[in-house]
Amino acid sequence: MAAKTEQKGQKQQKQQKDAGRQQTEQGLTLEEQFARLEEIIERLEEEDISLEEAFAAYSQGMHLLKNCNEQIDRVEKKVLKLAEDGGLEEFEA
């Protein structure tokens, strides 16, 4: 019984830690977010991961991926190209 209580406590601590990471990930650079995604992938590839942990890691990874895509989209919209007359104008895809 004590082992189950300890496991439950560890699980709750991990979930709280993951929730804290999600909040701080919004302030990460794109490179840092990609590094975090790599960590999540490595965790998902481990054999001893529980279904609940795998789902939480997957959800966190998808959230990070969405943030990365949004950040890349914002940067793409800001890309400028050199116009024929030497001026700068917004890049249009």
HUFENFEN-V422494 format. One record per residue. RES is the residue in one small letter. PHI is phi in whole degrees, 0 to 359 (NA if undefined). NEAR is the number of other ideal C-beta (glycine too) atoms within 8 Angstrom. D_LAST is the distance of its C-alpha to the last C-alpha in Angstrom with 2 decimals. Layout:
# HUFENFEN-V422494
RES,PHI,NEAR,D_LAST ; RES,PHI,NEAR,D_LAST
This chain:
# HUFENFEN-V422494
m,NA,4,60.50 ; a,296,5,59.82 ; a,295,6,57.32 ; k,295,7,55.35 ; t,296,8,55.38 ; e,295,8,54.19 ; q,298,8,51.36 ; k,296,8,50.32 ; g,296,8,50.38 ; q,295,8,48.28 ; k,296,10,45.77 ; q,295,8,45.54 ; q,296,8,45.09 ; k,295,10,42.23 ; q,296,9,40.52 ; q,295,8,40.98 ; k,297,8,39.63 ; d,297,11,36.51 ; a,296,8,36.00 ; g,296,8,36.35 ; r,297,10,33.76 ; q,299,9,31.22 ; q,293,7,31.86 ; t,279,8,31.49 ; e,295,12,28.41 ; q,294,6,26.25 ; g,266,4,27.25 ; l,279,9,26.56 ; t,289,5,24.08 ; l,299,9,21.52 ; e,296,6,23.94 ; e,293,8,26.83 ; q,293,14,25.19 ; f,295,9,24.58 ; a,297,8,28.23 ; r,296,12,29.37 ; l,300,12,27.60 ; e,299,8,29.55 ; e,298,8,32.72 ; i,295,13,32.14 ; i,298,9,31.62 ; e,300,8,34.82 ; r,295,10,36.66 ; l,294,11,35.61 ; e,277,5,36.91 ; e,290,7,40.32 ; e,284,3,43.13 ; d,268,4,44.86 ; i,282,9,42.07 ; s,280,6,43.16 ; l,299,5,41.23 ; e,296,7,40.83 ; e,294,11,39.59 ; a,296,10,37.16 ; f,295,8,35.76 ; a,297,11,35.50 ; a,295,13,33.78 ; y,299,10,31.34 ; s,298,8,30.56 ; q,297,12,30.13 ; g,297,12,27.81 ; m,294,8,25.61 ; h,297,10,25.61 ; l,298,13,24.63 ; l,299,9,21.83 ; k,297,8,20.45 ; n,299,11,20.80 ; c,299,12,19.03 ; n,299,8,15.99 ; e,295,8,16.00 ; q,294,10,16.47 ; i,297,9,13.64 ; d,300,8,11.26 ; r,297,8,12.92 ; v,295,8,12.62 ; e,301,9,8.89 ; k,290,8,8.78 ; k,268,7,11.47 ; v,297,8,10.28 ; l,251,8,11.25 ; k,238,8,11.22 ; l,280,6,14.40 ; a,283,8,14.70 ; e,301,3,17.22 ; d,273,4,19.88 ; g,94,5,19.65 ; g,274,6,18.20 ; l,255,6,15.36 ; e,218,7,12.46 ; e,299,8,9.73 ; f,287,9,6.54 ; e,242,3,3.77 ; a,280,3,0.00
